[in-house]
Amino acid sequence: MVAAFWQVAASRTQELVERIADEHATYVAAGGATALARWDYWRAWKAAPGTSRSTEDLELATKCLFLNRTTFSGILHGQAGPIGGRAQTSEYGIGCRFNLKSLVERLEYIGHLYETRRIADVWRSDWKTTLHGVASHYKTLLPDRVVAYLDPPYLSKSGKLYRASYDGQAAQAGKDLDWMGTLQHRNLAEYLRQEMQYRWILSYDYDERLLTEDALYAAKAMHPSGLSRELNGVKAWRISKRIVTLNYTASSRTGRGPARELLLTTLPPATVPSNDRLLAEVPG
């Protein structure tokens, strides 16, 4: 669904703008029971047998954007409810984040970036296939003119925030999946530390395990094998680490409040911002 959104937003911008404007005018602006019924419709929507790929992608893109704007924290997950709750008695109703003017401007900017080839490709593939593919397709830009930004699932609470884990296990209501048990976070960490051919930025909801476990990101620098260095030009870049103080995190059970985000990157240290008011470099 998320991949369909980006593909449609980039290459079929006006169609998506028209669809989302209609959703707003017909359902969101009405609020109350009308908006809630539409929210239920999109949560349950699946393409009917025989639906063309083009039609399905447009519907998925509309579903993705509608739910992102009307669901608590924008979470596309079976446990998250509509903003304002089913009773819609909150000061903030289901449409409070559905700013049509702003959405249209953002969609048109995405379309502009695609038309001017500043968004070169939108792929629908897993993380490893994508990272390999970028290295293969854009060899002349390696290693310093490509930067990957990765935002993996949380180490904990993931089952409550995401439909599926790295290994495809569906999130189950009431079950707090610990993804460390699947080793998928460690697999990603190992790849980034040992095989990544270009610069990367990684963000996580702060968890001390990220900085203390050798299988994650306790290391101060990448450690590629001799073969990776020789064949693929993998560098032993330093891994800069920052803790960012946020006002809110989707993983919180208690709503808004201070939260910490961990940022890790192999960008040159001199280019990594360090603002004492917002950022604190991780010791060591």
N, C-alpha and C positions, 0 to 999 in steps of 0.2 A: 504493500500500500504506500509506504513512504517513497519507495523507488518510483512508483507510478506518479506520485505527486511531482517529484522533481523532473521526471521526463516530460510530463504534460506542461508543467509550469515553464520549462525552458523552451520547448518546441511548439507548443500549442497554447501560448499564453492567452490570446484573446478569447479562446473557447472557455478556458478556465475562469477568466475574469467575468464573462457573461453568466456562467453557471453559478459562481459564488455570489454575484450581485442578485441573481434571482432567488437564491437560497435566503439571502438576507431580507430582501423585500417581502417575500412570501411567508417566511417562517420566523426568522430571528427577530425582525422588527415587531412582529405581532406579540412575541413573548408568551409567557404563561403556558397554558396547555398546548397551544399550537406549536411553540418552539420545542417543548418537551416531547411531543409526539414525533416531531421531525428528528430529534436527537435519538429517540428509540428506533426510528426507521433506519437511520444510518448505522447505528450500532449493530443492527441485525442484518444489514444489507450484504448480499452475496450475489455475484453475477449468475444469471439464469443460464442453464445449458444452452449452448448455441450462440451466446453473446459474442460479438466480434471482439478481438483484442483491442481495437481502437476505442470502441465504446466502453469496454470494461476499464481500460486505463483512465478514461475521462471520469468515469463514475468513482473509481478508486481515489483519484486525485481530489475530487469534490468531497468525498467521504473523509479523507485524511484531513483536509483543511477545515471542514465544518467541525469535526470532532476535536481537532486541536484547539480551535477557538472557543468551544463551548463546554469542554470537559475540564474537571479539576486538574490544574497544572499542565493541561494539554496532553495528559497521559492517554495513550491509545490502548487501553487495557480493560478487561472485563470487570475489575473491581472499582475502577474510578467512576464516579458519578458526574452528573451535569453540574456546572457551576451554579451555586445557589440551592442545590438539593432538589428533591422531588417536589417539595412544597413551594419552592420559589418564594420563601419569606425573607431571605437574606437581603441585605442592602445591595449586594452584588448579584444580579440576576444572570441567567444563562447567556445573555448576549453582551455582557459587560466588556468582554475582550474581543468582540467581533466588530472592530472598527473598519467598516467597508472601505473608506477612503484610503486608509493606511494600507490595507491589504492589497487593494488595486495598485497602489504605487509600488509596493514591494514586488508584486507579480510582474508588473511591467518592467521593473528594473532587472528582474531575473531574465525576462525575455530579451531585454537589451544586451545583457551580458552574453547570452547565447548567440544572438545575431552578430555580435562583434567578436565572437570566438574567444571571449574571456572565460566562458564556460565551454570547454572543449567537448566534453563527453558527460553523459549521465549513464552509469552502468547499474545493472541489477545483478549483483554478485556478492559473495561473502567477503569477509575482510581480507583473507589471505589471497584469494583470487584477484581482488581489486588491487592490493598492494603490489603483487607480482605484475599484474597487467600494466599498471602505471609505469613501472620500471622498464617493461618491455616496449611499450608504445612511445615513451618519451625519453629514450636513451640519451639524446643530445642535450637534455636539460639536467641530467644527473651530474653531480649529486646535490648541487646547491640551489638550483632554480626550480625545484619541486619541494613542496612542504605538505606533509600529510597531517590532517587534524583528525584525531580519533577520540571518541567519547563513548567508551565501553559502558555496559551495564554496571551498576553498583556491585561492590563485593557482597553486600548484604541487602536485603529487602528487594532484590531484583524480581522475585516472583510476584511481588505486588505491584510492580511498575511496568513490566514488559510482558508482551504476549508470549515470547519464546526466548529461550536461552541460546547461547552460541551453539549448543549441541541439538537444538530443535525441540527441547523439552518444553511443552506448553506450561504457562503459568497456571497455577491452580488456586482458586479462591481459598483464603485462609492458610495457605502453606507458604512459609517464608523460605524460599529456595536459597541455599548457600551454594553459589556457583563455584566456590573454591573446590568443592567436591567433584566438579566436572573437569577441573584442570584447565578450563578454557582461558581463564585470565592468565595463567602461567604460560600457556602456549603462546598467547599474544605477546607477553613480556619477553619470552625467549626469542621470538622472531624479531621484535624491535631491538633487543640488545645485541643480537648476533647476526642478523641477516638483512636488516633494513638498509636499502641502498641510497636513501635520500633523507632529508631532514624530517623530523616529526614533532608534533605537539600532542600531548595526551592529557585528558582531564578526567578526574575521578571525584566523586564524593569522598571526602577525606576518610581514610581508614589507616591506622598505624601499620597494619600488615604490609601495605604497599611499600613502606620505607624500611621495614625491618626484615622482610623475608628475601633471602638471596634469589629465590625463584621468581620474585617480582622485581622491585626496583631499588633494592638496597645498594646496588652498585653505583659508583660515581661516574662511570663511563660505559660506553658500549664495549663489548668484548667479542668481536668477530673472530671466527677461526681463520687460520692461515689460508685455507682454501677459499673462504668467502672474500678475504682481502684480495687474493690473487685473481680469482675468476670474475668476481662481481664488483670489485672496488669498494667493498664495505669499509667504512672508516671507524676508528675508535673514538668517536665524538664524546665529549663530556655530556652528561645528563644533568641539566640544570633543573632545580626543584623549587617550587614556590607554593606557599599556602595562601589562598585567597579567601578573604572574609566576605561572605555573601549575606544578604538579608533574608534569603529564602532558599530552601531546597525541596525538590519534589519527594525526597525520601522521608521527610519529616512526618511524624504521626500527629504532631500537635499544631500544625499550621505554620504561620510565618514566624521567623525568629532567626537570630544569627546562626550561620552555618559555615562550615569550612569546605573549600574545594581545593584539591591538590592538582597543580599543573606541573607536568614534566615535559622537557623539550631538549632536543639536540641542536636547536638554533644556536649560533655563536653567542656565548655568554654576554658579550657587550651589547647584543641586540635585545636581550630579555629584560623587560622593564622591572624595576625594583622600586616601588613606592612604599615608603614606610607606613603610610596611612592605610593602605589596602593590602600590601603584600609583605610577607616575611620570608626570607630565604630559609630553607630547611637547613639546620645545622649539619655539617658533615657532607 
